[in-house]
Amino acid sequence: MSPSTDANASSSPAEILGFSTGQIVQELGYDDDVDLELRDAIEDSIEADLEDEECQEIVDGVVLWWRDGDGDLVDALVDSLTTLAPGGPVWLLTPKAGREGHVQPGAIQESADLAGLRAMNSMALAEDWSGTRLASRQG
């Protein structure tokens, strides 16, 4: 499947994200515009609720909902690493092109670089949201 392919074509979005039963996933940037079906699919795949920004335990992955105008993306990405286990992914979820709050791919790449992350791949994950998998440069 190519990175630009709609994730719903052959696998569930949660499968594409790579989360599995028993993992702890932290969710940052929740607001009333997030895709609830995608959230539910992630929670179903880990068989638990998503942890919020108050979580202090080490997490296996982070889902960061981000919109243009939410603030400094570099700071948000650095903050997302606070409790992330080594090697865990950060999934940056942004509104698709043409949607309010869309974040330009160049801004995502530059912010990831400054935060010490690298963009691995991007794909459509929900009707209004795209996801970019970010990984640590270390290791």
Beta strands, then each sheet from edge to edge (+ up, - down):
strand 1: 25-28
strand 2: 61-65
strand 3: 90-95
strand 4: 117-124
strand 5: 129-136
sheet 1: 1+ 2+ 3+ 5- 4+
end
